[in-house]
Amino acid sequence: MALREVIEAAWENRALLQDKITVEAIRTVVDELDKGVLRVAEPVGEEWQVNEWVKKAVLLYFPIQAMQTIEVGPFEFHDKIALKRNYAGLGVRVVPHAIARYGAFLANGVVMMPSYVNIGAYVDSGTMVDTWATVGSCAQVGKNVHLSGGVGLGGVLEPVQAAPVIIEDGAFIGSRSILVEGCRVGKEAVIGAGVTITGSSKIIDVTGSEPKEYRGYVPPRSVVIPGSYTKHFPAGDFQVPCALIIGQRKESTDLKTSLNDVLRDHAVAV
């Protein structure tokens, strides 16, 4: 019986969590997530496909796990999920007080400053997870991304059909930005400090003669800052948060130089 079929059957009938075959299938899925063989979501052309059955396996992993004490030197944790191990073998740099849970994939070349990566997440090569940044359950982060200090990528486990937060290759996410509820940031986009984007947030391109509106999606190479718009309520007109696209990242063979040019040109705080 294929892994997917076993997981789907257990999702419909939790009594199957007592069966050895089911338990082994769930553990296999989480192990393959940990190794990057399976992903909760993956690119298919220009779009992203959510693998709901893999998210179901993550959710089913919790009830089959017993609580245990985890000791790391003088530190102690009490949880159901082990910590990720063998960073040297994986080629991942992990600064003290950075934590990743088993079931999260970290590619060769990832750098984790004191930060947190949760189960089901996928972080690709060359990405920096900076100080106090968090990568929530099932978030998908591409290659050569910089998650600046205090960035929060929300976790998305339920509902199972919901898309996770997706940050595509080469994006720069500014300090204290919050990206949640399945929003998607396109390749090489620059998100300024303090931007909040949800899956339903208005993202307004103000670079043309007329505003162009997106919902929860930042197009590639966009430069984004916090903004607001006026909304009418029964009690009156009030300002509601949004995000503003104020320019495009310049073409350059050196993405770091390109990023610096963008920041100088548009005075974006990062």
Backbone as a ProteinNet text record, in pm:
[ID]
protein_1_A
[PRIMARY]
MALREVIEAAWENRALLQDKITVEAIRTVVDELDKGVLRVAEPVGEEWQVNEWVKKAVLLYFPIQAMQTIEVGPFEFHDKIALKRNYAGLGVRVVPHAIARYGAFLANGVVMMPSYVNIGAYVDSGTMVDTWATVGSCAQVGKNVHLSGGVGLGGVLEPVQAAPVIIEDGAFIGSRSILVEGCRVGKEAVIGAGVTITGSSKIIDVTGSEPKEYRGYVPPRSVVIPGSYTKHFPAGDFQVPCALIIGQRKESTDLKTSLNDVLRDHAVAV
[TERTIARY]
85.3	0	88.9	63.4	145.1	133	239.7	240.7	118.5	88.7	-23.3	-154	-175.8	-300	-310.7	-198.5	-199.3	-231.5	-170.8	-193.3	-338.4	-391.5	-529.7	-627.2	-600.1	-688.3	-686.8	-566.8	-555.6	-618.9	-615.2	-677.5	-828.9	-887.8	-1031.2	-1069.7	-976.6	-1006	-888	-899.5	-787.7	-758.3	-850	-822.6	-703.6	-676.3	-563.5	-428.6	-428.4	-302.6	-246.1	-325.9	-278.4	-205.8	-217.6	-157.7	-11	71.2	214.4	242.8	169.9	192.2	165.8	59.4	26.1	133.1	175	277.6	406.4	445.9	568.3	555.8	438.2	416.8	428.7	369.3	377.2	521.6	593.2	733.4	818	786.5	860.5	839.7	715.5	686.8	764.2	760.9	831.1	981.6	1034.3	1176.6	1213	1124.8	1151.5	1135.6	1049.2	1043.9	1175.6	1226.9	1351.6	1467	1463.2	1569.7	1543.6	1425.1	1392.3	1346.4	1321.2	1272	1126.6	1047.1	908.7	898.3	800.1	774.4	624.9	589.2	449	393.3	476.7	437.5	558.7	535.4	647	607.9	707	676.6	645.2	541	504.9	491.5	597.4	599.7	607.8	517.8	515.6	422.8	352.6	259.3	314.1	243	281.7	171	211.7	118.3	130.6	18.6	16.8	-10.6	76.8	59.6	-13.1	-144.9	-225.9	-197.1	-173	-153.2	-25.7	72.7	195.6	167.5	87.6	48.1	-30.8	-114	-190.2	-95.1	12	108.9	175.1	205.4	265.1	168.4	41.6	-58.3	-77.4	-68.7	-85	38.5	150.3	274.5	266.3	194.7	186.7	120	4.3	-58.4	16.1	105.4	178.3	309.4	342.6	466.2	441	526.7	517.8	601.7	559.8	639.9	770.4	878.5	1006.9	1089.6	1180.5	1273.6	1394	1429.4	1542.9	1646.1	1763.3	1868.2	1977.1	2011.4	2117.2	2211.4	2318.1	2406.8	2327.5	2336	2262	2115.5	2074.5	1938	1849.3	1722.3	1626.8	1498.9	1444.7	1317.6	1226.6	1096.3	1000.1	899.6	908.6	833.1	812.4	733.6	706.6	799.3	864.8	943.8	1090.4	1175.3	1319.2	1374.6	1492	1562.1	1638.4	1657.1	1733.8	1879.1	1948.9	2085.1	2174.8	2304.6	2405.1	2420.3	2428	2441.9	2572.3	2679.9	2807.2	2794.6	2730.7	2711.4	2621.1	2527	2434.6	2495.8	2605.8	2666.3	2590	2529	2448.1	2519.8	2531.9	2591.4	2481.3	2499.1	2397.3	2463.8	2430.8	2485.1	2411	2480.2	2413.1	2281.9	2185.3	2047.2	1960.4	2014.3	1928.3	1874.1	1748.1	1682.9	1601.9	1619.2	1531.1	1477.5	1352.5	1291.3	1311.1	1319.7	1319.9	1196.4	1214.8	1105	1110.1	1206.2	1231.1	1352.5	1349.5	1462.8	1546.9	1677.5	1774	1877.7	1888.3	1980.7	2123.1	2217.2	2357.7	2376.9	2451.5	2478.5	2383.5	2281.2	2191.4	2266.7	2240	2296.7	2181.2	2186.9	2087.5	2153.7	2126.5	2160.7	2061.6	2070.2	1973.9	1830.7	1766.8	1640.3	1569.5	1457.8	1375	1313.5	1325.4	1264.4	1179.3	1050.8	956.4	939.7	878.5	856.8	779.3	819.4	752.3	805.6	888.1	943.8	1051.8	1075	1178.8	1259.4	1391.1	1478.1	1590.7	1598	1690.7	1828.7	1921.3	2063.5	2092.9	2192.7	2238.6	2151.2	2048.4	1955.9	2006.4	1990.7	2025.8	1898.6	1887.5	1778.1	1838	1811.9	1884.6	1828.3	1888.5	1859.9	1712.2	1657.4	1519.4	1416.6	1460.4	1364.1	1302.6	1177.3	1109.1	1051.7	1072.1	1017.6	913.3	786	677.7	657	570.7	541.9	504.9	577.2	547	582.5	637.9	679.9	786.4	782.5	874.3	961.9	1092.9	1187.3	1288.2	1305.8	1390.6	1538.9	1614.8	1759.8	1797.8	1908.4	1970.4	1873	1785.4	1691.4	1757.3	1727.1	1772	1647.9	1630.6	1525.7	1591.2	1567.8	1635.8	1589.7	1653.6	1626.5	1480	1427.4	1291.1	1181.7	1216.9	1114.1	1030.9	901.3	813.4	741.2	773.1	699.7	600.8	473.2	371.1	367.8	323.8	304.3	162.2	147.7	15.7	2.1	-66.7	-96.3	-244.3	-330.1	-473.6	-533.6	-632.1	-682.2	-577.1	-587.9	-483.1	-473	-582.1	-577.6	-514.7	-488.2	-433.4	-288	-251.4	-113.3	-26.1	96.7	187.6	245.5	315.7	390.6	502.1	516.4	616.1	703.2	833.7	931.1	1020.8	1015.5	1088.7	1234.1	1312.9	1457.8	1498	1603.4	1666.3	1593	1482.5	1406.6	1479.1	1456	1510.5	1392.1	1384.1	1272.8	1326.5	1280.8	1333.4	1293.4	1367.7	1352.8	1208.9	1167.2	1037.1	918.5	941.9	829.1	756.1	624.6	542.2	468.7	492.9	433.4	360.2	227.4	147.4	34.6	-39	-163.2	-146.5	-35.4	-20.8	12.1	69.9	110.9	232.4	257.5	366.7	447.7	579.4	670.9	752.1	742.6	807.5	959.2	1023.9	1169.7	1230.2	1334.2	1417.8	1340.5	1223	1149.7	1219.8	1198.1	1255.4	1140	1128.3	1024	1088.1	1044.7	1102.5	1068.3	1135.5	1115.6	971.7	919.6	789.3	669.5	686.9	573.4	498.2	366.5	282.7	198	208.2	131	64.7	-65.9	-140.4	-186.9	-254.3	-304.3	-409.9	-470.4	-575.4	-536.1	-412	-368.1	-369.8	-407.2	-393.5	-246.9	-195.8	-61.6	-80.3	-53.1	-89.7	35.6	41.3	150.2	117.2	198.2	171.6	273	340.9	445.7	391.6	269.2	211.9	115.3	49.7	-45.8	-172.2	-200.7	-315.8	-268.9	-325.5	-284.5	-326.7	-241.2	-273.1	-269	-373.9	-388.7	-366.1	-291.4	-272.6	-325	-352.8	-396.5	-301.8	-224.2	-137.7	-24.1	3.4	108.2	194.2	325.5	420.7	489.5	472.3	535.4	688.2	755.8	902.1	964.2	1073.8	1158.9	1091.3	976.4	908.4	978.5	975	1022.9	899.8	884.8	760.4	787	700.9	709	570.8	563.4	432	353.2	222.1	136	0.4	-93	-229.9	-323.8	-450.6	-551.8	-674.9	-757.7	-876.2	-992.6	-1054.8	-1169.9	-1285.1	-1404	-1522.6	-1586.5	-1614.1	-1683.7	-1807.1	-1903.7	-2019.9	-1980.9	-1868.3	-1825.6	-1744.4	-1715.6	-1638.4	-1530	-1445.7	-1335.9	-1208.9	-1142.2	-1020.9	-915.1	-788.4	-676.9	-657.5	-645.1	-626.1	-489.7	-412.3	-279.5	-285	-185	-163.8	-14.4	27.1	166.5	171	274.7	287.4	409	386.9	498.9	542.4	665.7	711.1	818.9	857.1	958.8	994.7	1093.3	1142.2	1291.2	1330.8	1472.6	1543.8	1658.6	1729.9	1796.8	1815.3	1889.1	2035.3	2093.2	2235.3	2281.1	2405.2	2457.6	2492.9	2508.7	2540.1	2416.3	2344.9	2219.1	2238.7	2352.4	2376	2390.5	2467	2480.1	2344.9	2267.8	2134.4	2047.9	2055.9	1977.7	2017.9	2147.8	2193.4	2145.2	2145.8	2095	1948.8	1871.6	1728.4	1708.2	1781.9	1764.1	1801.7	1907.2	1945.4	1841.6	1796.4	1702.9	1567.6	1521.8	1384.8	1381.8	1499.2	1506.3	1421.8	1434.3	1358.6	1436	1370.9	1435.6	1435.9	1547.9	1558.3	1608.4
-119.4	0	124.4	219.5	339	426.2	502.6	590.2	679.7	740.3	834.6	766.7	646.1	574.3	543	504.6	474.6	600.1	711.9	837.8	882.4	875.9	918.4	831.4	701.5	611	644.6	672.9	706	840.7	931.1	1062.2	1047.9	954.3	931.6	843.1	757.9	663.5	661.7	741.1	755	626	530.1	401.2	331.9	365.9	305.2	349.9	453.5	497.9	392.1	292.2	181.7	76.3	82.2	-19	12	-90.2	-73.7	-16.2	-61.3	-13.7	135.8	180	322.5	405.2	360.2	432.8	442.1	332.7	331.9	425.8	431.6	520.5	666.4	701.4	839.8	876.5	786.9	815.1	827.3	748.2	755.1	889.6	938.7	1068.7	1179.6	1178.8	1284.4	1274.5	1152.8	1135	1188.6	1166.7	1216.6	1367.9	1424.7	1569.9	1622.2	1555	1595	1594.2	1501.8	1489.3	1571.1	1631.1	1708.2	1625.3	1497.1	1409.7	1442.8	1464.8	1509.9	1655	1726.3	1864.8	1884.1	1971.2	2005.6	2079.9	2159.4	2229.7	2235.4	2233.2	2234.4	2309.5	2373.3	2448.3	2355	2390.6	2320.5	2428.2	2445.6	2557.8	2687.8	2779.3	2907.6	2906.1	2795.7	2785.4	2691.5	2685.1	2597.3	2497	2372.8	2264.4	2228.6	2230.1	2189.3	2039.5	1967.5	1823.7	1798.9	1800.7	1793.6	1668.5	1557.8	1432.4	1436.3	1512.6	1526.1	1607.3	1713.8	1790.8	1702.6	1616	1524.3	1434.2	1388.8	1303	1377.8	1506.9	1587.7	1596.5	1622.9	1633.6	1500.3	1390.2	1258.2	1215.4	1281.5	1247	1280.9	1388.8	1431.9	1327.9	1272.2	1175.6	1043.7	1008.4	882	900.2	1026.8	1054.8	1071.9	1013.4	1029.3	1148.7	1214.7	1321.1	1263.2	1339.5	1294.2	1414.3	1388.8	1492.8	1491.1	1608.5	1622.5	1709.6	1654.6	1729.2	1768.3	1896.7	1949.8	2027.3	1961.5	2025.7	2063.3	2190.2	2231.5	2262.1	2254.4	2290.6	2166.6	2187.2	2077.4	2119.7	2029	2051.5	1932.7	1952.7	1844.5	1852.4	1760.2	1773.6	1637.1	1636.6	1513.1	1493.7	1600.4	1593.8	1620.4	1535.4	1549	1672.5	1714.9	1823	1767.1	1851.6	1811.4	1790	1699.4	1663.8	1659.1	1637.6	1616.1	1736.1	1855.2	1975.6	1976.7	1925.5	1923	1838.5	1722.6	1636.6	1698.3	1780.4	1846.5	1970.8	2018.9	2141.2	2265.4	2263.7	2375.7	2439.7	2573.1	2645.1	2682.7	2645.6	2669.9	2739.1	2865.4	2944.4	2904.1	2902.4	2863.5	2938.1	2859.5	2898.1	2898.8	2856.2	2827	2685.4	2667.7	2536.9	2504	2382.6	2328.6	2195.7	2170.4	2044.9	1939	1814.6	1701.8	1710.6	1685.7	1697.9	1827.2	1914.9	2036.3	2010	2056.2	2036.5	2161.9	2145.6	2253.7	2208.7	2280.1	2241.6	2282.6	2222	2257.1	2406.7	2472.4	2614.9	2706.6	2651.2	2733.8	2780.7	2904.2	2958.3	2993.1	2939.7	2970.8	3047.8	3177.2	3253.2	3209.7	3262.3	3219.8	3237.5	3129.5	3134.2	3001.1	2984.9	2865	2821.8	2692.7	2635.8	2516.7	2518.7	2418.8	2302.4	2195.2	2073.7	2102.9	2037	2052.3	2165.7	2252.7	2364.6	2315	2394	2363.6	2490.2	2484.6	2600.4	2561	2627.4	2586.1	2649.4	2607.5	2639.1	2788.7	2829.4	2967.3	3064.3	3016.4	3106.1	3135.7	3260.9	3305.1	3324.8	3250.7	3270	3350	3479.1	3569.3	3565.7	3645.6	3638.8	3659.9	3568.2	3566.7	3557.5	3518.3	3488.4	3351.5	3333.9	3205.6	3160.3	3033.5	2972.3	2872.1	2904.2	2824.3	2692.1	2609.7	2477.5	2485.8	2409.7	2391	2511.1	2618.8	2731.8	2685.9	2741.5	2703.9	2824.2	2808.1	2917.6	2874.5	2958.3	2923	2942.2	2940	2955.8	3103	3124.2	3256.6	3363.8	3323.6	3417.3	3471.9	3596	3651	3684.8	3611.3	3642.3	3724.8	3854.3	3944.4	3923	3996	3979.1	3996.1	3898.8	3907.4	3879.7	3834.5	3801.6	3683.5	3688.3	3578.1	3522.2	3398.9	3328.2	3235.5	3257.2	3181.5	3035.1	2951.8	2810.8	2785.9	2691.5	2657.9	2505.8	2449.5	2306.7	2282	2359.3	2343.1	2475	2471.6	2352.2	2293.4	2164	2095.1	2144.2	2200.7	2246.2	2384.6	2450.3	2586.1	2583.7	2681.5	2692	2745.7	2696.1	2750.8	2883.7	2951.9	3071.5	3028.7	3100.7	3066.6	3188.7	3172.4	3276.3	3221.4	3280.1	3224.7	3271.9	3210.5	3230.5	3378.2	3408.7	3539.3	3653	3625.9	3733.8	3783.9	3910.1	3971.3	4016	3963.2	3995.3	4081.1	4206.7	4302.9	4274.1	4334.8	4310.8	4328.6	4236.2	4239.4	4231.3	4188.8	4163.9	4037.9	4035.9	3920.6	3874.4	3750.3	3694.7	3566.8	3566.5	3456.7	3419.3	3313.6	3271.6	3241.1	3180.5	3135.3	3242.6	3353.1	3454.7	3403.4	3464.8	3421.7	3542.5	3533.9	3640.1	3589.9	3659.6	3616.5	3630.7	3572.9	3569.4	3710	3722.2	3842.4	3967	3948.2	4062.6	4113.6	4240.4	4302.7	4351.7	4293.4	4332.5	4419.9	4544.9	4637.7	4600.9	4667	4638.4	4665.1	4575.5	4597.9	4576.5	4512.2	4483.5	4361	4369.2	4255.1	4215.2	4087.7	4038.2	3907	3899.2	3775	3727.1	3613.8	3562.4	3649.9	3740.1	3827.5	3975.3	4005.6	4144.7	4211.4	4339.1	4418.3	4456.9	4428.3	4471.2	4556.8	4685.2	4780.7	4833	4812.6	4864.9	5009.9	5102.4	5245.2	5308.5	5225.8	5278.3	5334	5297.7	5345.7	5460.8	5501.2	5612.2	5572.8	5440.4	5388.4	5276.4	5265.4	5157.2	5020.7	4920.8	4782.9	4699.3	4621.5	4552.7	4402.5	4348.4	4204.4	4164.9	4037.1	3986.2	3875.8	3904.5	3803.2	3757	3828	3786.5	3906.5	3890.7	3993.6	3947.4	4017.8	3976.2	3978.7	3900.6	3896.8	4035.7	4055	4173.3	4301.5	4289.5	4407.8	4457.8	4588.1	4650.5	4696.2	4645.7	4661.7	4730.6	4826.3	4893	4890.5	4918	4926.2	5046.4	5031.1	5141.2	5130.4	5215.3	5209.8	5268.2	5234.7	5292.8	5325.2	5412	5455	5360	5313.7	5224.9	5282.2	5275.3	5329.4	5224.1	5262.2	5179.2	5256.2	5188	5259.7	5375.8	5359.9	5464.5	5575.1	5557.5	5660.3	5601.7	5686.2	5644.1	5628.3	5513.5	5485.2	5426.7	5437.1	5383.1	5234.7	5153.3	5009.3	4974	4887.2	4854.2	4782.3	4807.4	4735.2	4736.7	4684.5	4692.2	4763	4841.5	4918.9	4873.1	4845.5	4819.6	4954.5	4995.6	5129.2	5127.8	5010	5003.3	4860.6	4846.3	4715.8	4705.5	4589.4	4561.5	4567.8	4634.6	4654.3	4526.4	4516.6	4406.1	4418.2	4305.6	4305.1	4161	4137	4001.5	3975.7	4082.1	4070.5	4110.8	4012.4	4040.9	4127.1	4113.7	4196.1	4342.5	4367.3	4504	4557.2	4470.2	4509.6	4548.2	4468.9	4498.7	4633.5	4657.9	4785.3	4902.3	4885.6	4990.7	5019.2	4914.4	4930.6	5008.5	4972.2	5037.3	5185.4	5216.8	5357.2	5433.3	5370	5439.4	5466.6	5373	5382.9	5409.6	5419.4	5450	5353.8	5225.6	5123.7	5081.8	5085.5	5038.5	4886.9	4828.1	4682.8	4641.9
0	0	0	-89.5	-102.1	22.3	49.5	166.9	170.5	57.2	53.7	92.9	42.8	72.5	221.5	283.2	426.3	507.2	469.5	541.3	526.5	404.9	381.3	460.2	466.9	541.1	690.4	743.7	885.4	916.8	821.2	841.4	858.5	785.3	793.2	910.8	954.8	1062.5	1160.6	1269	1362.1	1439	1435.7	1500.1	1435.3	1309.5	1237.8	1292.8	1377.8	1438.5	1533.9	1562.7	1646.1	1564.5	1432	1345.3	1317.6	1319.1	1296.3	1158.2	1057.9	920.6	910.4	977	974.6	1044.1	1161.4	1237.7	1156.6	1094	1013.7	894.1	834	718.9	760.6	874.2	924	952.7	1019.5	1051.6	924.7	824.8	697.9	630.8	629.7	568.2	638.5	772	846.8	824.4	816.1	788.9	650.3	552.9	417.6	409.7	493	505.8	561.9	662.4	726.4	626.7	532	432.8	306.8	295.4	176.8	58.6	82.1	-25.7	-58.1	46.4	32.5	76.7	21.7	60.9	79.7	170.6	192	71.3	7.2	-115.7	-206.2	-336.7	-431.5	-557.7	-621.3	-743.3	-859.2	-932.1	-1055.8	-1163.5	-1241.3	-1334.6	-1256.6	-1285.6	-1216	-1094.3	-1072.1	-959.9	-852.7	-741.4	-631.8	-603.5	-582.4	-550.5	-402.8	-333.3	-191.9	-184.4	-117.4	-99	33.4	26.1	148.3	229.6	162.5	234.5	319	274.8	353.2	479	466.9	585.8	682.9	629	714.8	793.7	728.5	797.8	912.7	892.6	999.7	1117.6	1088.5	1195.1	1267.5	1192.7	1253.7	1332.9	1308.1	1377.5	1526.9	1558.9	1698.3	1788.5	1750	1842.3	1857.1	1765.3	1780.1	1856.8	1888.4	1959.8	2110	2190.4	2335.5	2379.4	2484.3	2542.6	2596.1	2582.1	2633.4	2677	2768.1	2810.5	2717.7	2666.7	2575.4	2645.7	2669.4	2737.2	2638.5	2639.3	2554.3	2644.6	2689.1	2786	2909.7	2952.7	3072.1	3044.4	2916.9	2880.1	2876.8	2908.3	2907.3	2836.8	2754	2686.2	2715.9	2700.9	2721.5	2608.6	2513.4	2389.2	2325.7	2217.2	2143.6	2024.1	1980.4	1857.1	1887.8	1835.5	1859.6	1788.8	1832.2	1764.8	1644.5	1546.4	1428.4	1468.9	1400	1436.4	1312.4	1337.6	1233	1139.6	1197.3	1115.3	1035.5	1094.5	1022.1	895.7	909.5	793.5	688.1	733.3	640.9	576.7	632.4	580.8	619.9	738.5	786.8	905.7	903.6	1016.1	1114.1	1238.7	1341.7	1460.4	1480.7	1590.8	1719.1	1834	1958.8	1982.3	2028.1	2056.6	1931.9	1818.5	1703.9	1721	1684.9	1700.9	1576	1528.2	1424.1	1473.9	1446.2	1487.3	1378.8	1423.3	1330.4	1241.3	1112.5	1016.8	938.6	974.3	895.8	808	684	593.9	586.8	607.5	591.7	489.8	378.3	272.8	307	238.2	252.2	229.7	319.1	302.9	376.5	440.6	522.7	646.7	688.7	812.1	905.6	1026.1	1128.2	1241.2	1250.1	1369.2	1478.9	1601.2	1703.1	1651.6	1616.2	1541.2	1556.8	1486	1504.8	1372	1341.6	1221.4	1263.5	1228.1	1277.6	1180.2	1228.5	1151.4	1022.3	915.4	787.2	702.2	762.1	686.5	590.9	486.6	386.5	364.9	394.2	378.3	284.2	169.1	63.9	81	-3.7	11.6	5.8	84.6	82.5	157.6	223.1	294.1	435.4	475	609.9	691.1	801	896.4	1010.9	1010.7	1100.1	1242.3	1330.6	1473.7	1506.2	1583.3	1630.8	1518.3	1401.4	1294.6	1320.8	1280.1	1295.7	1162.6	1133.3	1012.1	1058.8	1039.9	1094.3	1022.5	1080	1025.3	877.4	796.5	654.1	565.9	623	539.8	440.8	320.4	213.4	179.3	197.2	175.5	70.6	-32.5	-145.2	-120.3	-228.2	-224.2	-204.9	-131.5	-118.2	-70.6	18.8	82.1	208.4	242.9	371.7	453.5	562.8	659.8	768.9	769.7	862.4	1006.3	1098	1239.8	1274.7	1349.3	1398.7	1297.9	1179.1	1079.4	1128.2	1105.1	1142.2	1021	984.8	879.3	948.4	925.9	995.8	956.4	1049.8	1021.1	973.5	881	826.8	822.3	921.6	920.6	890.9	951.4	928.5	881	790.6	722.6	629	605	528.9	384.9	331.6	193.2	178.7	292.4	287.5	242.5	160.3	115.5	227.9	240.8	340.8	294.1	383.3	344.8	249.7	139.8	38.1	10.5	27.5	-3.6	-113	-231.2	-344.6	-346.9	-435.5	-440.2	-442.4	-366.6	-374.7	-308.6	-239.6	-175.1	-51.1	-19.2	102.5	187.4	310.1	399.5	513.6	521.6	617.4	760.6	851.7	995.4	1043.4	1131.4	1198.8	1103.1	980.9	890.5	935.1	912	948.4	822.8	783.7	662.9	701.3	688	741.7	645.8	684.7	618.2	469.4	434.4	296.7	196.5	239.8	142.6	65.2	-49.2	-136.6	-181.1	-162.9	-203.6	-321.7	-434.9	-557.3	-554.1	-652.8	-660.2	-655.3	-572.8	-563.3	-520	-461.7	-407.6	-282.3	-251.6	-132.6	-45.2	73.9	167.7	275	284.5	381.1	523.8	616.9	759.2	801.1	884.8	946.8	857	742.6	654.3	706.7	711.1	747.9	627.9	588.9	474.9	513.7	493.9	511.4	373.1	372.1	245.8	182.2	260.2	207.4	207.8	246.5	252.9	115.3	116.3	-5.1	-24.6	-142.4	-180.8	-305.2	-292.8	-397.1	-466.1	-596.9	-678.9	-712.5	-660.7	-680.2	-776.1	-853.3	-940.4	-1072	-1108.6	-1234.3	-1212.8	-1319.5	-1311.2	-1236.2	-1230.7	-1156.5	-1064.6	-944.7	-854.7	-909.1	-885.1	-923.6	-796	-773.5	-645.7	-657.6	-560.9	-545.9	-407.8	-390.6	-260.1	-213.7	-110	-51.7	-140	-248.1	-342.4	-380.2	-365.8	-405.3	-532.9	-643.8	-769.6	-759.5	-842.7	-840	-853.9	-780.6	-789.4	-741.7	-677.3	-623.6	-498.6	-477.4	-353.6	-276.8	-154	-78.4	56	91.7	222	287.6	419.5	484	432	425.3	383.3	449	406.6	457.1	352	364.5	276.4	360.5	309.8	384.4	357.8	465.5	453.7	535.4	476.7	542.8	633	757.8	854.4	903	966.1	1019.5	1112.1	1182.5	1275.4	1208.1	1079.5	1010.2	921.9	868	781.8	864.2	844.2	920.1	827.7	872.2	795.2	828.2	723.1	735.6	677.3	744.1	692.3	557.7	475.7	351.4	324.8	210.8	168.2	33.5	11.7	-111.6	-190.6	-318.3	-409.1	-464.3	-431.3	-469.8	-577.8	-622.4	-727.5	-760	-847.2	-888	-859.1	-816.4	-795	-930	-934.8	-1061.4	-1110.8	-1240	-1297.9	-1256.7	-1218.8	-1183.6	-1173.2	-1208.2	-1190.7	-1044.6	-969.7	-827.6	-748.7	-694.8	-626.3	-502.6	-437.9	-319.2	-359.5	-467.3	-516.8	-560.3	-627.1	-671.9	-553.2	-444.3	-325.8	-268	-258.3	-203.7	-288.5	-420.5	-509.1	-480.5	-464.1	-435.7	-307.3	-205.1	-75.6	-83.5	-157.6	-173.2	-255.2	-363.2	-453.1	-387.9	-308.5	-254.7	-104.6	-42.5	100.9	184	152.7	225	349	463.5	586.3	588.1	622	631.8	770.1
[MASK]
++++++++++++++++++++++++++++++++++++++++++++++++++++++++++++++++++++++++++++++++++++++++++++++++++++++++++++++++++++++++++++++++++++++++++++++++++++++++++++++++++++++++++++++++++++++++++++++++++++++++++++++++++++++++++++++++++++++++++++++++++++++++++++++++++++++++++++++

